[in-house]
Amino acid sequence: MKPQFLIGGATSGSGKTVFALGLLRALRKRGIKVQPFKCGPDFMDTQLHAISSGTDSVNLDSWFAGRTHLQYVYNKYGEKSDVSVIEGNSALFDGYKRMQGSSAEISQLLSVPVILVVNARSAAYSIAPMLYGYKFFRPQVRIVGVVFTQVSSPTHFSYLKDACNDAGLHTLGYIPFDDTLKLPSRHSAYTQTVRAEIDEISEKVSVYIEQNMDIDRILKMCTRIFPCEYTLPYTSDVEETAYQFYSPRKYRIAIARDSAFNQIYKENLDCLSALGTITFFSPLYGNNLPEADLVYIPGGYPEFYARQLHRRKPFMKQLKEYAENGGHLLAECGGLVLLSSSLTVRDGGSAYEMSGVFPFHCTMKDSCLHTGYRSLDLNGISLKGHEFRYSSFSIDDKTELRDIKCLTVNNTRGNDAGTPVYRYKNVIAGFTHWYWGETDIMKLWK
């Protein structure tokens, strides 16, 4: 038995992330070991969780993986914690197809109760019918209580308590309106300055929570049996910790990780560690590309560091030579930008030279967001992932694509998403961030 719950929003923008950060910090200050999780594919909130709690956060996404795998991941990471806290994504019931992929689905899958977060900025007693609907729309999604955010005064909170009581739900407390509780844009790099701001917000919200909520009561209300039971059909091999690869030797794996490249799923790292020895390197600050059997360049925000990356001439040369010599390389989104010929950040700005593995010219000028779930079939392997980018590509001469294979990437409806994966020699690169918790990733190069 241990406290475990999902923080779900009644609407997008409810303040669930702010509440989650404050609660994680409050638990941490009490000496309680907490394991944070994030519903969906989001990288930014997992980094926020880590700053607030001091523990790496883990993604749980039902598009990425099957139910047995998700239950296994939840049990594996939650086992050594005192409390498991899951932050939902979007609004509680919002999925890629009705409830599929929603926070509510994860709540059911893991048998954890929900704390519903409601933005009360422009609401009072009229919020009662909405709360009533949330309670009874899917009774199997158990809502244990409600937290209100952006509450203007104790009197305002009294009206909200009346609404909550008449809807048949417990009132767990509130966070007062404070216009300094503004999280950074989702399109931003977490520099030391930004991390300090997040740390300050987490601390401030934790104080509000201690003042206006009974944390012990919340933990008691949310105590459930742990680990969660596996549901049928059960796939027993999901608990195998060793992977069978096409070569028995251990691999040398080099992973880019710095301020420009840091969007990595925790479970992906664990799978790669089963392959061999991991060495982290920095395209932004390091000296040389490590000797490796596999180089992985994850997504990030290279556009914020275009000039610095441009100056890394020796590293760029090594990266291109590695690709030309048949080195195994996997690049995602920002990693693909690093492999392009140039990067232009703004209209009329400089075209900063990149490594030139691909003949693409990357630009951020249109600032148009491309996002959604993606799937790819390659060499008998089915990969699932998520795309979130503002960048776009152009090419001067399409004949330069003659040695490059363009592999179709589909959306959730099985249609071409229009954002292919590119294959050049042993380089596999695209805009999608892939999840391979259930997959032997090395089979992509068979």
Number of C-alpha atoms within 10 A of each C-alpha: 11 18 21 27 26 29 26 34 28 22 18 15 14 23 23 28 21 22 24 28 27 27 24 30 28 24 19 17 13 8 10 15 19 23 26 28 23 24 27 23 26 19 20 18 21 25 20 23 28 17 20 28 27 17 17 17 26 27 25 27 24 21 22 25 18 14 22 21 22 23 21 19 19 21 18 12 17 23 15 12 14 16 23 25 22 27 29 27 27 20 20 26 23 20 19 13 10 9 14 16 21 25 32 27 20 26 24 14 19 23 22 27 25 27 25 28 27 25 22 23 15 9 15 17 16 11 18 22 14 13 23 17 12 20 20 14 11 12 10 13 23 18 25 19 21 25 26 24 23 21 22 15 11 12 10 16 23 13 16 26 22 16 22 24 14 15 19 15 20 16 21 21 23 25 27 21 15 13 7 8 17 12 13 14 8 11 13 13 21 21 12 10 9 14 17 13 17 23 18 14 20 26 20 18 24 26 16 18 21 15 13 15 17 12 17 8 10 18 15 12 15 22 17 17 13 17 17 15 14 18 12 8 8 12 13 11 10 16 12 7 9 9 13 10 13 10 8 8 9 13 17 19 22 22 26 25 21 18 20 26 24 21 24 21 21 15 18 16 14 12 19 23 16 15 21 14 13 18 16 15 19 19 24 22 13 14 12 16 21 17 12 19 14 20 27 21 28 25 28 25 21 23 24 15 14 22 18 14 23 19 14 19 13 12 20 23 16 15 23 17 14 20 18 14 10 12 18 20 24 21 26 25 26 27 24 24 31 30 27 20 19 24 29 19 23 14 10 8 11 13 18 19 21 27 24 18 21 24 20 24 22 25 22 17 15 12 13 11 11 14 14 15 22 26 22 20 14 13 9 10 13 13 21 23 22 21 21 18 21 15 22 20 14 11 14 9 9 10 9 12 15 8 10 16 14 16 16 17 24 19 19 15 11 11 12 14 19 10 19 18 20 20 18 19 17 19 23 21 27 24 28 29 26 24 23 20 23 19 17 16 19 16 13 18 14 9
